[in-house]
Amino acid sequence: MNRLHGKVVIITGAAGGQGSAEARVFAQEGAKLVLTDVAEEGLKRVAAGVKNHGGDVLTIVHDVSSEEGWKTVIEQTVERFGAVHALINNAGIITREGIEETTLEMWEKIQSVNSRGIFLGIKYVTPEMRKSGGGSIVNISSIWGIVGSGGSAAYHASKGAVRLLTKTAAVEYAKDRIRVNTIHPGVIKTPMLATNKNVEKLKEQTPWPRLGRAEDIVYGALYLASDESTFVTGTELIIDGGYTAK
Ligand SMILES: NC(=O)c1ccc[n+]([C@@H]2O[C@H](COP(=O)([O-])OP(=O)(O)OC[C@H]3O[C@@H](n4cnc5c(N)ncnc54)[C@H](O)[C@@H]3O)[C@@H](O)[C@H]2O)c1
């Protein structure tokens, strides 16, 4: 309990499987939360659940690919809570097409959410974190940001970009005591998996004998957001049941 006591944490994609689980656990650990997503109804549901358990929550409908949107999120966060200590850049989308089936439009849409969204988050949160004497940014990449799968070309490229953007941000912001790390989830049972026709195959290919759960990721994000990880920056936390260990 209280691993995030007094910390103000922004979570993007908070209406989704992993984001909503992070919201619940982070609130139990004492965080004040800013929950954002494009899915307004889902966001309201998640926020109501957190508030019912005594959590202090601000919700903002926010498209992470929008620069204006990020300015608003940071302004409203500071107005409500006075500071921002951690950002979980979690929002993401997927397409599963190979390179020749990927249209330019699909490519750009995926990069704009998964990669540009994270760039903008880092760009607009760091000045506020600097004012607070530091902070922690956790970028959700994927095992598909480390290894190829033979499909989902645009997704792989976007998640690989997150991995390297994170490392260079870690180097750039260490002097400001702002830590920047990635998490690389494996196959995690959330709504994103609903459109994946290869789940059984992926499960068989995963050494650990079950699919991942949102909670498996949450506790990694909690560690990286908290002061328990103050010497950890630029690292890749792979949480995949051993998929990439083979
Ligand atoms: N589920 C998996 O197997 C898996 C594996 C590796 C990585 N990931 C990554 O984990 C993160 C969380 O995904 P999840 O599994 O919870 O999926 P999810 O689909 O349940 O949640 C994603 C959330 O992002 C929101 N979102 C989509 N576009 C947005 C935008 N433009 N602006 C703001 N919010 C937007 C959605 O509304 C949704 O609530 C994503 O970045 C995803 O790529 C997931």
The ligand as an SDF file (V2000), in Angstrom:
LIG
                    3D

 44 48  0  0  0  0  0  0  0  0999 V2000
   -2.9530   -6.7260  -25.2200 N   0  0  0  0  0  0  0  0  0  0  0  0
   -1.7770   -7.1020  -25.6770 C   0  0  0  0  0  0  0  0  0  0  0  0
   -1.5600   -8.2950  -25.9830 O   0  0  0  0  0  0  0  0  0  0  0  0
   -0.6480   -6.1040  -25.8050 C   0  0  0  0  0  0  0  0  0  0  0  0
    0.6320   -6.6080  -26.0430 C   0  0  0  0  0  0  0  0  0  0  0  0
    1.6860   -5.7210  -26.1590 C   0  0  0  0  0  0  0  0  0  0  0  0
    1.4810   -4.3560  -26.0260 C   0  0  0  0  0  0  0  0  0  0  0  0
    0.2240   -3.9000  -25.8080 N   0  0  0  0  0  0  0  0  0  0  0  0
    0.0810   -2.4380  -25.6620 C   0  0  0  0  0  0  0  0  0  0  0  0
   -0.4830   -2.1690  -24.3990 O   0  0  0  0  0  0  0  0  0  0  0  0
   -1.1810   -0.9060  -24.4310 C   0  0  0  0  0  0  0  0  0  0  0  0
   -2.5620   -1.0680  -23.8090 C   0  0  0  0  0  0  0  0  0  0  0  0
   -3.3330   -1.9310  -24.6130 O   0  0  0  0  0  0  0  0  0  0  0  0
   -4.4700   -2.8890  -24.0380 P   0  0  0  0  0  0  0  0  0  0  0  0
   -3.9760   -4.2560  -24.1630 O   0  0  0  0  0  0  0  0  0  0  0  0
   -4.9350   -2.3980  -22.7280 O   0  0  0  0  0  0  0  0  0  0  0  0
   -5.5650   -2.6660  -25.1840 O   0  0  0  0  0  0  0  0  0  0  0  0
   -7.0110   -1.9840  -25.1440 P   0  0  0  0  0  0  0  0  0  0  0  0
   -7.4770   -1.9820  -26.5510 O   0  0  0  0  0  0  0  0  0  0  0  0
   -7.8420   -2.6530  -24.1100 O   0  0  0  0  0  0  0  0  0  0  0  0
   -6.7270   -0.4930  -24.6460 O   0  0  0  0  0  0  0  0  0  0  0  0
   -6.2280    0.5230  -25.4760 C   0  0  0  0  0  0  0  0  0  0  0  0
   -6.8970    1.8350  -25.0810 C   0  0  0  0  0  0  0  0  0  0  0  0
   -6.3270    2.8990  -25.8520 O   0  0  0  0  0  0  0  0  0  0  0  0
   -7.3780    3.7760  -26.2220 C   0  0  0  0  0  0  0  0  0  0  0  0
   -7.0130    4.5540  -27.4160 N   0  0  0  0  0  0  0  0  0  0  0  0
   -6.9750    4.1280  -28.7090 C   0  0  0  0  0  0  0  0  0  0  0  0
   -6.6330    5.1510  -29.5110 N   0  0  0  0  0  0  0  0  0  0  0  0
   -6.4340    6.2340  -28.7120 C   0  0  0  0  0  0  0  0  0  0  0  0
   -6.0550    7.5740  -28.9460 C   0  0  0  0  0  0  0  0  0  0  0  0
   -5.8120    8.0400  -30.1920 N   0  0  0  0  0  0  0  0  0  0  0  0
   -5.9440    8.4070  -27.8970 N   0  0  0  0  0  0  0  0  0  0  0  0
   -6.2050    7.9710  -26.6520 C   0  0  0  0  0  0  0  0  0  0  0  0
   -6.5870    6.7210  -26.3530 N   0  0  0  0  0  0  0  0  0  0  0  0
   -6.6860    5.8580  -27.3790 C   0  0  0  0  0  0  0  0  0  0  0  0
   -8.5600    2.8460  -26.4860 C   0  0  0  0  0  0  0  0  0  0  0  0
   -9.7860    3.5520  -26.4620 O   0  0  0  0  0  0  0  0  0  0  0  0
   -8.4070    1.8420  -25.3610 C   0  0  0  0  0  0  0  0  0  0  0  0
   -9.1310    2.2230  -24.2140 O   0  0  0  0  0  0  0  0  0  0  0  0
   -1.2040   -0.5030  -25.9120 C   0  0  0  0  0  0  0  0  0  0  0  0
   -0.1840    0.4510  -26.1480 O   0  0  0  0  0  0  0  0  0  0  0  0
   -0.8790   -1.7960  -26.6270 C   0  0  0  0  0  0  0  0  0  0  0  0
   -0.3060   -1.5690  -27.9020 O   0  0  0  0  0  0  0  0  0  0  0  0
   -0.8350   -4.7320  -25.7020 C   0  0  0  0  0  0  0  0  0  0  0  0
  1  2  1  0
  2  3  2  0
  2  4  1  0
  4  5  1  0
  4 44  2  0
  5  6  2  0
  6  7  1  0
  7  8  2  0
  8  9  1  0
  8 44  1  0
  9 10  1  0
  9 42  1  0
 10 11  1  0
 11 12  1  0
 11 40  1  0
 12 13  1  0
 13 14  1  0
 14 15  2  0
 14 16  1  0
 14 17  1  0
 17 18  1  0
 18 19  2  0
 18 20  1  0
 18 21  1  0
 21 22  1  0
 22 23  1  0
 23 24  1  0
 23 38  1  0
 24 25  1  0
 25 26  1  0
 25 36  1  0
 26 27  1  0
 26 35  1  0
 27 28  2  0
 28 29  1  0
 29 30  1  0
 29 35  2  0
 30 31  1  0
 30 32  2  0
 32 33  1  0
 33 34  2  0
 34 35  1  0
 36 37  1  0
 36 38  1  0
 38 39  1  0
 40 41  1  0
 40 42  1  0
 42 43  1  0
M  CHG  2   8   1  16  -1
M  END
$$$$
